[in-house]
Structure formats: structure tokens, C-alpha cells
Amino acid sequence: MAFAADPELEALAEEEMARALTLSWREAAKVTPWGDTYTGFAPSGGEVHFERNYLWAEEEGGDVRVEVIVYDDPERYDEAARRDGLIQRPG
């Protein structure tokens, strides 16, 4: 069953993806594969968990796939706001 994420979580996921995609391919390639989770706060004041993952899109040394997942309660992880992006290898 698919759930619609909270609009605030959706907006935070968009912002986090925009930040994640500011890395150049060279910078992203240095940390791929890599992931991190940290806790922050939503504008409404609630605690929010942010996950950011950098993975090889197809093969090592190629494009980097970026995943962002934002959720407010680990018990409701399946209701998280999710975004996928791509940092393309130059050339």
C-alpha cells in the first residue's frame, strides 16, 4: 500500500535533494558508495530524520544515483518522502 507523505516532509525532501545535487561528480565519486542519516527539525518544530545515499547508478565509476529519504517517525518509515536524483559523470 502506498502512502502520501506529509507535505512538510515532501518539501524537506526537495530541499535536501537540491543540496545533495550541489556536489560535482568528482566530489560525489569520492564518497560513493556512502550514506548518512541525521536528525534535524522541521519548520513546524518536529524532529525529522534525513537519509542521504550516494550509490553507483549502474557501474562503479559511472553516474552517481542520489537517494533522499525524510521521515518523522522510524515506525512510519514506509510513509517517508523520497526523492531520487542523478549526478552524471562528465564526458
PDB file of N, CA, C and O in Angstrom:
ATOM      1  N   MET A   1       0.842  -1.179   0.000  1.00  0.00           N
ATOM      2  CA  MET A   1       0.000   0.000   0.000  1.00  0.00           C
ATOM      3  C   MET A   1       0.888   1.244   0.000  1.00  0.00           C
ATOM      4  O   MET A   1       1.798   1.345   0.823  1.00  0.00           O
ATOM      5  N   ALA A   2       0.645   2.174  -0.890  1.00  0.00           N
ATOM      6  CA  ALA A   2       1.427   3.406  -0.975  1.00  0.00           C
ATOM      7  C   ALA A   2       0.777   4.475  -0.102  1.00  0.00           C
ATOM      8  O   ALA A   2      -0.448   4.582  -0.035  1.00  0.00           O
ATOM      9  N   PHE A   3       1.612   5.256   0.557  1.00  0.00           N
ATOM     10  CA  PHE A   3       1.139   6.331   1.404  1.00  0.00           C
ATOM     11  C   PHE A   3       1.598   7.656   0.824  1.00  0.00           C
ATOM     12  O   PHE A   3       2.679   7.733   0.239  1.00  0.00           O
ATOM     13  N   ALA A   4       0.808   8.678   0.973  1.00  0.00           N
ATOM     14  CA  ALA A   4       1.209  10.030   0.586  1.00  0.00           C
ATOM     15  C   ALA A   4       1.917  10.641   1.784  1.00  0.00           C
ATOM     16  O   ALA A   4       1.359  10.705   2.879  1.00  0.00           O
ATOM     17  N   ALA A   5       3.123  11.082   1.576  1.00  0.00           N
ATOM     18  CA  ALA A   5       3.894  11.670   2.669  1.00  0.00           C
ATOM     19  C   ALA A   5       3.331  13.046   3.025  1.00  0.00           C
ATOM     20  O   ALA A   5       2.680  13.703   2.213  1.00  0.00           O
ATOM     21  N   ASP A   6       3.589  13.440   4.201  1.00  0.00           N
ATOM     22  CA  ASP A   6       3.199  14.743   4.708  1.00  0.00           C
ATOM     23  C   ASP A   6       3.789  15.841   3.810  1.00  0.00           C
ATOM     24  O   ASP A   6       4.948  15.741   3.406  1.00  0.00           O
ATOM     25  N   PRO A   7       3.014  16.883   3.492  1.00  0.00           N
ATOM     26  CA  PRO A   7       3.528  17.957   2.627  1.00  0.00           C
ATOM     27  C   PRO A   7       4.808  18.609   3.163  1.00  0.00           C
ATOM     28  O   PRO A   7       5.677  19.006   2.387  1.00  0.00           O
ATOM     29  N   GLU A   8       4.919  18.716   4.476  1.00  0.00           N
ATOM     30  CA  GLU A   8       6.133  19.291   5.060  1.00  0.00           C
ATOM     31  C   GLU A   8       7.335  18.378   4.791  1.00  0.00           C
ATOM     32  O   GLU A   8       8.418  18.862   4.462  1.00  0.00           O
ATOM     33  N   LEU A   9       7.149  17.066   4.928  1.00  0.00           N
ATOM     34  CA  LEU A   9       8.234  16.124   4.639  1.00  0.00           C
ATOM     35  C   LEU A   9       8.601  16.174   3.160  1.00  0.00           C
ATOM     36  O   LEU A   9       9.778  16.094   2.807  1.00  0.00           O
ATOM     37  N   GLU A  10       7.591  16.305   2.290  1.00  0.00           N
ATOM     38  CA  GLU A  10       7.844  16.403   0.850  1.00  0.00           C
ATOM     39  C   GLU A  10       8.706  17.627   0.542  1.00  0.00           C
ATOM     40  O   GLU A  10       9.655  17.538  -0.237  1.00  0.00           O
ATOM     41  N   ALA A  11       8.383  18.756   1.144  1.00  0.00           N
ATOM     42  CA  ALA A  11       9.157  19.980   0.919  1.00  0.00           C
ATOM     43  C   ALA A  11      10.584  19.823   1.443  1.00  0.00           C
ATOM     44  O   ALA A  11      11.535  20.268   0.802  1.00  0.00           O
ATOM     45  N   LEU A  12      10.730  19.195   2.596  1.00  0.00           N
ATOM     46  CA  LEU A  12      12.072  18.983   3.151  1.00  0.00           C
ATOM     47  C   LEU A  12      12.886  18.043   2.265  1.00  0.00           C
ATOM     48  O   LEU A  12      14.091  18.236   2.101  1.00  0.00           O
ATOM     49  N   ALA A  13      12.239  17.031   1.694  1.00  0.00           N
ATOM     50  CA  ALA A  13      12.935  16.107   0.792  1.00  0.00           C
ATOM     51  C   ALA A  13      13.417  16.851  -0.460  1.00  0.00           C
ATOM     52  O   ALA A  13      14.525  16.604  -0.939  1.00  0.00           O
ATOM     53  N   GLU A  14      12.604  17.743  -0.982  1.00  0.00           N
ATOM     54  CA  GLU A  14      13.003  18.547  -2.144  1.00  0.00           C
ATOM     55  C   GLU A  14      14.227  19.401  -1.812  1.00  0.00           C
ATOM     56  O   GLU A  14      15.175  19.464  -2.594  1.00  0.00           O
ATOM     57  N   GLU A  15      14.202  20.053  -0.658  1.00  0.00           N
ATOM     58  CA  GLU A  15      15.329  20.891  -0.235  1.00  0.00           C
ATOM     59  C   GLU A  15      16.600  20.066  -0.042  1.00  0.00           C
ATOM     60  O   GLU A  15      17.684  20.473  -0.459  1.00  0.00           O
ATOM     61  N   GLU A  16      16.457  18.909   0.589  1.00  0.00           N
ATOM     62  CA  GLU A  16      17.617  18.048   0.835  1.00  0.00           C
ATOM     63  C   GLU A  16      18.197  17.532  -0.476  1.00  0.00           C
ATOM     64  O   GLU A  16      19.417  17.456  -0.625  1.00  0.00           O
ATOM     65  N   MET A  17      17.332  17.174  -1.430  1.00  0.00           N
ATOM     66  CA  MET A  17      17.817  16.720  -2.730  1.00  0.00           C
ATOM     67  C   MET A  17      18.548  17.846  -3.450  1.00  0.00           C
ATOM     68  O   MET A  17      19.594  17.614  -4.055  1.00  0.00           O
ATOM     69  N   ALA A  18      18.019  19.043  -3.395  1.00  0.00           N
ATOM     70  CA  ALA A  18      18.687  20.181  -4.039  1.00  0.00           C
ATOM     71  C   ALA A  18      20.097  20.356  -3.465  1.00  0.00           C
ATOM     72  O   ALA A  18      21.039  20.616  -4.213  1.00  0.00           O
ATOM     73  N   ARG A  19      20.246  20.219  -2.165  1.00  0.00           N
ATOM     74  CA  ARG A  19      21.580  20.317  -1.543  1.00  0.00           C
ATOM     75  C   ARG A  19      22.467  19.149  -1.962  1.00  0.00           C
ATOM     76  O   ARG A  19      23.648  19.331  -2.256  1.00  0.00           O
ATOM     77  N   ALA A  20      21.895  17.960  -1.987  1.00  0.00           N
ATOM     78  CA  ALA A  20      22.676  16.763  -2.350  1.00  0.00           C
ATOM     79  C   ALA A  20      23.221  16.873  -3.764  1.00  0.00           C
ATOM     80  O   ALA A  20      24.326  16.406  -4.040  1.00  0.00           O
ATOM     81  N   LEU A  21      22.466  17.478  -4.651  1.00  0.00           N
ATOM     82  CA  LEU A  21      22.888  17.580  -6.047  1.00  0.00           C
ATOM     83  C   LEU A  21      23.852  18.731  -6.315  1.00  0.00           C
ATOM     84  O   LEU A  21      24.237  18.963  -7.462  1.00  0.00           O
ATOM     85  N   THR A  22      24.246  19.454  -5.265  1.00  0.00           N
ATOM     86  CA  THR A  22      25.244  20.509  -5.464  1.00  0.00           C
ATOM     87  C   THR A  22      26.656  19.936  -5.583  1.00  0.00           C
ATOM     88  O   THR A  22      27.571  20.641  -6.008  1.00  0.00           O
ATOM     89  N   LEU A  23      26.845  18.662  -5.211  1.00  0.00           N
ATOM     90  CA  LEU A  23      28.167  18.052  -5.362  1.00  0.00           C
ATOM     91  C   LEU A  23      28.482  17.847  -6.840  1.00  0.00           C
ATOM     92  O   LEU A  23      27.612  17.490  -7.634  1.00  0.00           O
ATOM     93  N   SER A  24      29.724  18.078  -7.182  1.00  0.00           N
ATOM     94  CA  SER A  24      30.161  17.742  -8.532  1.00  0.00           C
ATOM     95  C   SER A  24      30.301  16.225  -8.612  1.00  0.00           C
ATOM     96  O   SER A  24      30.325  15.544  -7.587  1.00  0.00           O
ATOM     97  N   TRP A  25      30.394  15.699  -9.825  1.00  0.00           N
ATOM     98  CA  TRP A  25      30.581  14.261  -9.979  1.00  0.00           C
ATOM     99  C   TRP A  25      31.863  13.832  -9.267  1.00  0.00           C
ATOM    100  O   TRP A  25      31.877  12.807  -8.585  1.00  0.00           O
ATOM    101  N   ARG A  26      32.915  14.589  -9.416  1.00  0.00           N
ATOM    102  CA  ARG A  26      34.201  14.251  -8.795  1.00  0.00           C
ATOM    103  C   ARG A  26      34.063  14.159  -7.274  1.00  0.00           C
ATOM    104  O   ARG A  26      34.585  13.232  -6.653  1.00  0.00           O
ATOM    105  N   GLU A  27      33.361  15.120  -6.681  1.00  0.00           N
ATOM    106  CA  GLU A  27      33.151  15.097  -5.231  1.00  0.00           C
ATOM    107  C   GLU A  27      32.295  13.899  -4.820  1.00  0.00           C
ATOM    108  O   GLU A  27      32.604  13.211  -3.847  1.00  0.00           O
ATOM    109  N   ALA A  28      31.220  13.659  -5.569  1.00  0.00           N
ATOM    110  CA  ALA A  28      30.323  12.544  -5.248  1.00  0.00           C
ATOM    111  C   ALA A  28      31.028  11.203  -5.421  1.00  0.00           C
ATOM    112  O   ALA A  28      30.847  10.300  -4.604  1.00  0.00           O
ATOM    113  N   ALA A  29      31.826  11.065  -6.468  1.00  0.00           N
ATOM    114  CA  ALA A  29      32.516   9.800  -6.738  1.00  0.00           C
ATOM    115  C   ALA A  29      33.471   9.428  -5.596  1.00  0.00           C
ATOM    116  O   ALA A  29      33.692   8.247  -5.328  1.00  0.00           O
ATOM    117  N   LYS A  30      34.028  10.431  -4.932  1.00  0.00           N
ATOM    118  CA  LYS A  30      34.959  10.164  -3.827  1.00  0.00           C
ATOM    119  C   LYS A  30      34.268   9.522  -2.627  1.00  0.00           C
ATOM    120  O   LYS A  30      34.909   8.828  -1.837  1.00  0.00           O
ATOM    121  N   VAL A  31      32.963   9.751  -2.491  1.00  0.00           N
ATOM    122  CA  VAL A  31      32.248   9.234  -1.315  1.00  0.00           C
ATOM    123  C   VAL A  31      31.244   8.133  -1.670  1.00  0.00           C
ATOM    124  O   VAL A  31      30.469   7.701  -0.817  1.00  0.00           O
ATOM    125  N   THR A  32      31.258   7.686  -2.911  1.00  0.00           N
ATOM    126  CA  THR A  32      30.309   6.660  -3.350  1.00  0.00           C
ATOM    127  C   THR A  32      30.949   5.290  -3.273  1.00  0.00           C
ATOM    128  O   THR A  32      32.089   5.158  -3.717  1.00  0.00           O
ATOM    129  N   PRO A  33      30.312   4.269  -2.752  1.00  0.00           N
ATOM    130  CA  PRO A  33      29.002   4.297  -2.114  1.00  0.00           C
ATOM    131  C   PRO A  33      29.095   4.826  -0.683  1.00  0.00           C
ATOM    132  O   PRO A  33      30.059   4.553   0.033  1.00  0.00           O
ATOM    133  N   TRP A  34      28.096   5.571  -0.291  1.00  0.00           N
ATOM    134  CA  TRP A  34      28.088   6.171   1.031  1.00  0.00           C
ATOM    135  C   TRP A  34      26.669   6.575   1.380  1.00  0.00           C
ATOM    136  O   TRP A  34      25.877   6.900   0.495  1.00  0.00           O
ATOM    137  N   GLY A  35      26.347   6.558   2.647  1.00  0.00           N
ATOM    138  CA  GLY A  35      25.055   7.029   3.119  1.00  0.00           C
ATOM    139  C   GLY A  35      25.182   7.578   4.524  1.00  0.00           C
ATOM    140  O   GLY A  35      26.104   7.234   5.264  1.00  0.00           O
ATOM    141  N   ASP A  36      24.252   8.428   4.875  1.00  0.00           N
ATOM    142  CA  ASP A  36      24.275   9.041   6.193  1.00  0.00           C
ATOM    143  C   ASP A  36      22.845   9.340   6.614  1.00  0.00           C
ATOM    144  O   ASP A  36      21.985   9.615   5.777  1.00  0.00           O
ATOM    145  N   THR A  37      22.603   9.285   7.899  1.00  0.00           N
ATOM    146  CA  THR A  37      21.323   9.673   8.474  1.00  0.00           C
ATOM    147  C   THR A  37      21.597  10.672   9.582  1.00  0.00           C
ATOM    148  O   THR A  37      22.484  10.468  10.411  1.00  0.00           O
ATOM    149  N   TYR A  38      20.830  11.754   9.594  1.00  0.00           N
ATOM    150  CA  TYR A  38      20.958  12.710  10.684  1.00  0.00           C
ATOM    151  C   TYR A  38      19.576  13.204  11.069  1.00  0.00           C
ATOM    152  O   TYR A  38      18.619  13.082  10.304  1.00  0.00           O
ATOM    153  N   THR A  39      19.488  13.755  12.252  1.00  0.00           N
ATOM    154  CA  THR A  39      18.230  14.262  12.770  1.00  0.00           C
ATOM    155  C   THR A  39      18.257  15.776  12.764  1.00  0.00           C
ATOM    156  O   THR A  39      19.244  16.395  13.163  1.00  0.00           O
ATOM    157  N   GLY A  40      17.167  16.366  12.309  1.00  0.00           N
ATOM    158  CA  GLY A  40      17.016  17.809  12.294  1.00  0.00           C
ATOM    159  C   GLY A  40      15.607  18.157  12.741  1.00  0.00           C
ATOM    160  O   GLY A  40      14.912  17.347  13.354  1.00  0.00           O
ATOM    161  N   PHE A  41      15.202  19.377  12.423  1.00  0.00           N
ATOM    162  CA  PHE A  41      13.878  19.834  12.815  1.00  0.00           C
ATOM    163  C   PHE A  41      13.155  20.440  11.630  1.00  0.00           C
ATOM    164  O   PHE A  41      13.742  21.165  10.827  1.00  0.00           O
ATOM    165  N   ALA A  42      11.882  20.132  11.533  1.00  0.00           N
ATOM    166  CA  ALA A  42      11.029  20.697  10.501  1.00  0.00           C
ATOM    167  C   ALA A  42      10.663  22.128  10.885  1.00  0.00           C
ATOM    168  O   ALA A  42      10.770  22.493  12.056  1.00  0.00           O
ATOM    169  N   PRO A  43      10.237  22.939   9.929  1.00  0.00           N
ATOM    170  CA  PRO A  43       9.800  24.294  10.266  1.00  0.00           C
ATOM    171  C   PRO A  43       8.709  24.330  11.340  1.00  0.00           C
ATOM    172  O   PRO A  43       8.618  25.292  12.102  1.00  0.00           O
ATOM    173  N   SER A  44       7.891  23.293  11.398  1.00  0.00           N
ATOM    174  CA  SER A  44       6.835  23.231  12.415  1.00  0.00           C
ATOM    175  C   SER A  44       7.382  22.915  13.804  1.00  0.00           C
ATOM    176  O   SER A  44       6.655  22.999  14.793  1.00  0.00           O
ATOM    177  N   GLY A  45       8.675  22.547  13.880  1.00  0.00           N
ATOM    178  CA  GLY A  45       9.308  22.280  15.167  1.00  0.00           C
ATOM    179  C   GLY A  45       9.480  20.816  15.505  1.00  0.00           C
ATOM    180  O   GLY A  45      10.151  20.484  16.483  1.00  0.00           O
ATOM    181  N   GLY A  46       8.886  19.927  14.714  1.00  0.00           N
ATOM    182  CA  GLY A  46       9.004  18.499  14.986  1.00  0.00           C
ATOM    183  C   GLY A  46      10.345  17.930  14.544  1.00  0.00           C
ATOM    184  O   GLY A  46      10.984  18.442  13.626  1.00  0.00           O
ATOM    185  N   GLU A  47      10.753  16.868  15.212  1.00  0.00           N
ATOM    186  CA  GLU A  47      12.002  16.186  14.876  1.00  0.00           C
ATOM    187  C   GLU A  47      11.807  15.405  13.574  1.00  0.00           C
ATOM    188  O   GLU A  47      10.778  14.761  13.371  1.00  0.00           O
ATOM    189  N   VAL A  48      12.815  15.472  12.697  1.00  0.00           N
ATOM    190  CA  VAL A  48      12.758  14.825  11.390  1.00  0.00           C
ATOM    191  C   VAL A  48      14.085  14.122  11.141  1.00  0.00           C
ATOM    192  O   VAL A  48      15.143  14.622  11.523  1.00  0.00           O
ATOM    193  N   HIS A  49      14.022  12.956  10.497  1.00  0.00           N
ATOM    194  CA  HIS A  49      15.220  12.194  10.147  1.00  0.00           C
ATOM    195  C   HIS A  49      15.465  12.320   8.646  1.00  0.00           C
ATOM    196  O   HIS A  49      14.554  12.166   7.833  1.00  0.00           O
ATOM    197  N   PHE A  50      16.714  12.603   8.302  1.00  0.00           N
ATOM    198  CA  PHE A  50      17.121  12.755   6.912  1.00  0.00           C
ATOM    199  C   PHE A  50      18.112  11.655   6.568  1.00  0.00           C
ATOM    200  O   PHE A  50      19.086  11.450   7.293  1.00  0.00           O
ATOM    201  N   GLU A  51      17.876  10.951   5.480  1.00  0.00           N
ATOM    202  CA  GLU A  51      18.837   9.980   4.956  1.00  0.00           C
ATOM    203  C   GLU A  51      19.285  10.478   3.592  1.00  0.00           C
ATOM    204  O   GLU A  51      18.475  10.931   2.784  1.00  0.00           O
ATOM    205  N   ARG A  52      20.569  10.388   3.351  1.00  0.00           N
ATOM    206  CA  ARG A  52      21.120  10.723   2.045  1.00  0.00           C
ATOM    207  C   ARG A  52      22.072   9.606   1.652  1.00  0.00           C
ATOM    208  O   ARG A  52      22.971   9.252   2.415  1.00  0.00           O
ATOM    209  N   ASN A  53      21.874   9.047   0.453  1.00  0.00           N
ATOM    210  CA  ASN A  53      22.709   7.953  -0.037  1.00  0.00           C
ATOM    211  C   ASN A  53      23.256   8.289  -1.414  1.00  0.00           C
ATOM    212  O   ASN A  53      22.547   8.811  -2.274  1.00  0.00           O
ATOM    213  N   TYR A  54      24.528   7.978  -1.602  1.00  0.00           N
ATOM    214  CA  TYR A  54      25.175   8.099  -2.911  1.00  0.00           C
ATOM    215  C   TYR A  54      25.562   6.688  -3.343  1.00  0.00           C
ATOM    216  O   TYR A  54      26.318   6.003  -2.654  1.00  0.00           O
ATOM    217  N   LEU A  55      25.039   6.265  -4.481  1.00  0.00           N
ATOM    218  CA  LEU A  55      25.259   4.908  -4.981  1.00  0.00           C
ATOM    219  C   LEU A  55      25.625   4.980  -6.459  1.00  0.00           C
ATOM    220  O   LEU A  55      25.232   5.917  -7.153  1.00  0.00           O
ATOM    221  N   TRP A  56      26.363   4.010  -6.931  1.00  0.00           N
ATOM    222  CA  TRP A  56      26.634   3.950  -8.361  1.00  0.00           C
ATOM    223  C   TRP A  56      25.331   3.627  -9.077  1.00  0.00           C
ATOM    224  O   TRP A  56      24.625   2.696  -8.689  1.00  0.00           O
ATOM    225  N   ALA A  57      25.007   4.382 -10.110  1.00  0.00           N
ATOM    226  CA  ALA A  57      23.745   4.187 -10.831  1.00  0.00           C
ATOM    227  C   ALA A  57      23.728   2.841 -11.546  1.00  0.00           C
ATOM    228  O   ALA A  57      22.727   2.126 -11.501  1.00  0.00           O
ATOM    229  N   GLU A  58      24.813   2.499 -12.195  1.00  0.00           N
ATOM    230  CA  GLU A  58      24.875   1.217 -12.901  1.00  0.00           C
ATOM    231  C   GLU A  58      26.172   0.486 -12.616  1.00  0.00           C
ATOM    232  O   GLU A  58      26.164  -0.668 -12.189  1.00  0.00           O
ATOM    233  N   GLU A  59      27.275   1.154 -12.851  1.00  0.00           N
ATOM    234  CA  GLU A  59      28.567   0.507 -12.619  1.00  0.00           C
ATOM    235  C   GLU A  59      29.495   1.473 -11.897  1.00  0.00           C
ATOM    236  O   GLU A  59      29.378   2.691 -12.030  1.00  0.00           O
ATOM    237  N   GLU A  60      30.408   0.909 -11.138  1.00  0.00           N
ATOM    238  CA  GLU A  60      31.363   1.721 -10.403  1.00  0.00           C
ATOM    239  C   GLU A  60      32.115   2.634 -11.361  1.00  0.00           C
ATOM    240  O   GLU A  60      32.601   2.199 -12.406  1.00  0.00           O
ATOM    241  N   GLY A  61      32.201   3.901 -10.989  1.00  0.00           N
ATOM    242  CA  GLY A  61      32.897   4.881 -11.812  1.00  0.00           C
ATOM    243  C   GLY A  61      31.993   5.590 -12.806  1.00  0.00           C
ATOM    244  O   GLY A  61      32.442   6.478 -13.530  1.00  0.00           O
ATOM    245  N   GLY A  62      30.713   5.203 -12.847  1.00  0.00           N
ATOM    246  CA  GLY A  62      29.756   5.836 -13.756  1.00  0.00           C
ATOM    247  C   GLY A  62      28.971   6.936 -13.054  1.00  0.00           C
ATOM    248  O   GLY A  62      29.462   7.576 -12.124  1.00  0.00           O
ATOM    249  N   ASP A  63      27.760   7.138 -13.511  1.00  0.00           N
ATOM    250  CA  ASP A  63      26.890   8.131 -12.893  1.00  0.00           C
ATOM    251  C   ASP A  63      26.611   7.746 -11.442  1.00  0.00           C
ATOM    252  O   ASP A  63      26.654   6.571 -11.079  1.00  0.00           O
ATOM    253  N   VAL A  64      26.324   8.757 -10.618  1.00  0.00           N
ATOM    254  CA  VAL A  64      26.037   8.548  -9.204  1.00  0.00           C
ATOM    255  C   VAL A  64      24.549   8.796  -8.968  1.00  0.00           C
ATOM    256  O   VAL A  64      24.032   9.869  -9.281  1.00  0.00           O
ATOM    257  N   ARG A  65      23.870   7.801  -8.416  1.00  0.00           N
ATOM    258  CA  ARG A  65      22.459   7.933  -8.045  1.00  0.00           C
ATOM    259  C   ARG A  65      22.388   8.459  -6.623  1.00  0.00           C
ATOM    260  O   ARG A  65      23.079   7.965  -5.732  1.00  0.00           O
ATOM    261  N   VAL A  66      21.557   9.451  -6.419  1.00  0.00           N
ATOM    262  CA  VAL A  66      21.379  10.056  -5.102  1.00  0.00           C
ATOM    263  C   VAL A  66      19.974   9.725  -4.609  1.00  0.00           C
ATOM    264  O   VAL A  66      18.994   9.915  -5.330  1.00  0.00           O
ATOM    265  N   GLU A  67      19.884   9.236  -3.392  1.00  0.00           N
ATOM    266  CA  GLU A  67      18.600   8.957  -2.754  1.00  0.00           C
ATOM    267  C   GLU A  67      18.464   9.836  -1.522  1.00  0.00           C
ATOM    268  O   GLU A  67      19.401   9.963  -0.733  1.00  0.00           O
ATOM    269  N   VAL A  68      17.310  10.433  -1.363  1.00  0.00           N
ATOM    270  CA  VAL A  68      16.994  11.212  -0.166  1.00  0.00           C
ATOM    271  C   VAL A  68      15.695  10.654   0.405  1.00  0.00           C
ATOM    272  O   VAL A  68      14.722  10.440  -0.316  1.00  0.00           O
ATOM    273  N   ILE A  69      15.703  10.426   1.707  1.00  0.00           N
ATOM    274  CA  ILE A  69      14.525   9.909   2.409  1.00  0.00           C
ATOM    275  C   ILE A  69      14.350  10.764   3.662  1.00  0.00           C
ATOM    276  O   ILE A  69      15.292  10.951   4.432  1.00  0.00           O
ATOM    277  N   VAL A  70      13.140  11.281   3.858  1.00  0.00           N
ATOM    278  CA  VAL A  70      12.853  12.138   5.011  1.00  0.00           C
ATOM    279  C   VAL A  70      11.621  11.586   5.720  1.00  0.00           C
ATOM    280  O   VAL A  70      10.578  11.373   5.102  1.00  0.00           O
ATOM    281  N   TYR A  71      11.753  11.359   7.018  1.00  0.00           N
ATOM    282  CA  TYR A  71      10.636  10.813   7.792  1.00  0.00           C
ATOM    283  C   TYR A  71      10.661  11.380   9.196  1.00  0.00           C
ATOM    284  O   TYR A  71      11.703  11.799   9.699  1.00  0.00           O
ATOM    285  N   ASP A  72       9.493  11.385   9.818  1.00  0.00           N
ATOM    286  CA  ASP A  72       9.403  11.960  11.157  1.00  0.00           C
ATOM    287  C   ASP A  72       9.343  10.916  12.264  1.00  0.00           C
ATOM    288  O   ASP A  72       9.503  11.239  13.441  1.00  0.00           O
ATOM    289  N   ASP A  73       9.109   9.655  11.881  1.00  0.00           N
ATOM    290  CA  ASP A  73       8.990   8.605  12.886  1.00  0.00           C
ATOM    291  C   ASP A  73       9.502   7.291  12.283  1.00  0.00           C
ATOM    292  O   ASP A  73       8.946   6.814  11.294  1.00  0.00           O
ATOM    293  N   PRO A  74      10.549   6.703  12.864  1.00  0.00           N
ATOM    294  CA  PRO A  74      11.059   5.442  12.322  1.00  0.00           C
ATOM    295  C   PRO A  74       9.985   4.359  12.206  1.00  0.00           C
ATOM    296  O   PRO A  74      10.092   3.476  11.355  1.00  0.00           O
ATOM    297  N   GLU A  75       8.972   4.413  13.034  1.00  0.00           N
ATOM    298  CA  GLU A  75       7.876   3.436  12.971  1.00  0.00           C
ATOM    299  C   GLU A  75       7.062   3.598  11.681  1.00  0.00           C
ATOM    300  O   GLU A  75       6.376   2.670  11.252  1.00  0.00           O
ATOM    301  N   ARG A  76       7.144   4.794  11.064  1.00  0.00           N
ATOM    302  CA  ARG A  76       6.389   5.062   9.838  1.00  0.00           C
ATOM    303  C   ARG A  76       7.334   5.308   8.660  1.00  0.00           C
ATOM    304  O   ARG A  76       7.047   6.124   7.784  1.00  0.00           O
ATOM    305  N   TYR A  77       8.437   4.611   8.650  1.00  0.00           N
ATOM    306  CA  TYR A  77       9.446   4.773   7.597  1.00  0.00           C
ATOM    307  C   TYR A  77       8.830   4.573   6.208  1.00  0.00           C
ATOM    308  O   TYR A  77       9.241   5.230   5.252  1.00  0.00           O
ATOM    309  N   ASP A  78       7.866   3.687   6.092  1.00  0.00           N
ATOM    310  CA  ASP A  78       7.237   3.425   4.796  1.00  0.00           C
ATOM    311  C   ASP A  78       6.423   4.613   4.290  1.00  0.00           C
ATOM    312  O   ASP A  78       6.007   4.630   3.132  1.00  0.00           O
ATOM    313  N   GLU A  79       6.193   5.602   5.146  1.00  0.00           N
ATOM    314  CA  GLU A  79       5.458   6.801   4.759  1.00  0.00           C
ATOM    315  C   GLU A  79       6.400   7.978   4.490  1.00  0.00           C
ATOM    316  O   GLU A  79       5.950   9.117   4.366  1.00  0.00           O
ATOM    317  N   ALA A  80       7.681   7.711   4.402  1.00  0.00           N
ATOM    318  CA  ALA A  80       8.680   8.760   4.204  1.00  0.00           C
ATOM    319  C   ALA A  80       8.515   9.442   2.846  1.00  0.00           C
ATOM    320  O   ALA A  80       7.986   8.861   1.898  1.00  0.00           O
ATOM    321  N   ALA A  81       8.980  10.683   2.781  1.00  0.00           N
ATOM    322  CA  ALA A  81       9.084  11.388   1.499  1.00  0.00           C
ATOM    323  C   ALA A  81      10.396  10.939   0.870  1.00  0.00           C
ATOM    324  O   ALA A  81      11.433  10.909   1.533  1.00  0.00           O
ATOM    325  N   ARG A  82      10.345  10.590  -0.412  1.00  0.00           N
ATOM    326  CA  ARG A  82      11.523  10.041  -1.091  1.00  0.00           C
ATOM    327  C   ARG A  82      11.788  10.787  -2.386  1.00  0.00           C
ATOM    328  O   ARG A  82      10.868  11.161  -3.114  1.00  0.00           O
ATOM    329  N   ARG A  83      13.067  10.994  -2.655  1.00  0.00           N
ATOM    330  CA  ARG A  83      13.493  11.612  -3.903  1.00  0.00           C
ATOM    331  C   ARG A  83      14.705  10.860  -4.431  1.00  0.00           C
ATOM    332  O   ARG A  83      15.526  10.361  -3.661  1.00  0.00           O
ATOM    333  N   ASP A  84      14.805  10.785  -5.741  1.00  0.00           N
ATOM    334  CA  ASP A  84      15.967  10.202  -6.415  1.00  0.00           C
ATOM    335  C   ASP A  84      16.516  11.237  -7.380  1.00  0.00           C
ATOM    336  O   ASP A  84      15.764  11.953  -8.040  1.00  0.00           O
ATOM    337  N   GLY A  85      17.829  11.304  -7.452  1.00  0.00           N
ATOM    338  CA  GLY A  85      18.476  12.214  -8.384  1.00  0.00           C
ATOM    339  C   GLY A  85      19.680  11.545  -9.010  1.00  0.00           C
ATOM    340  O   GLY A  85      20.039  10.427  -8.643  1.00  0.00           O
ATOM    341  N   LEU A  86      20.299  12.224  -9.948  1.00  0.00           N
ATOM    342  CA  LEU A  86      21.446  11.664 -10.658  1.00  0.00           C
ATOM    343  C   LEU A  86      22.505  12.731 -10.850  1.00  0.00           C
ATOM    344  O   LEU A  86      22.219  13.841 -11.298  1.00  0.00           O
ATOM    345  N   ILE A  87      23.727  12.377 -10.506  1.00  0.00           N
ATOM    346  CA  ILE A  87      24.886  13.214 -10.811  1.00  0.00           C
ATOM    347  C   ILE A  87      25.619  12.507 -11.932  1.00  0.00           C
ATOM    348  O   ILE A  87      26.201  11.443 -11.724  1.00  0.00           O
ATOM    349  N   GLN A  88      25.593  13.092 -13.125  1.00  0.00           N
ATOM    350  CA  GLN A  88      26.164  12.438 -14.287  1.00  0.00           C
ATOM    351  C   GLN A  88      27.670  12.611 -14.358  1.00  0.00           C
ATOM    352  O   GLN A  88      28.224  13.670 -14.061  1.00  0.00           O
ATOM    353  N   ARG A  89      28.300  11.527 -14.762  1.00  0.00           N
ATOM    354  CA  ARG A  89      29.752  11.572 -14.978  1.00  0.00           C
ATOM    355  C   ARG A  89      30.009  12.443 -16.199  1.00  0.00           C
ATOM    356  O   ARG A  89      29.349  12.289 -17.226  1.00  0.00           O
ATOM    357  N   PRO A  90      30.962  13.351 -16.090  1.00  0.00           N
ATOM    358  CA  PRO A  90      31.270  14.209 -17.237  1.00  0.00           C
ATOM    359  C   PRO A  90      31.801  13.379 -18.415  1.00  0.00           C
ATOM    360  O   PRO A  90      32.415  12.325 -18.252  1.00  0.00           O
ATOM    361  N   GLY A  91      31.528  13.916 -19.600  1.00  0.00           N
ATOM    362  CA  GLY A  91      32.088  13.276 -20.804  1.00  0.00           C
ATOM    363  C   GLY A  91      31.195  12.315 -21.341  1.00  0.00           C
ATOM    364  O   GLY A  91      31.503  11.682 -22.351  1.00  0.00           O
TER     365      GLY A  91
END
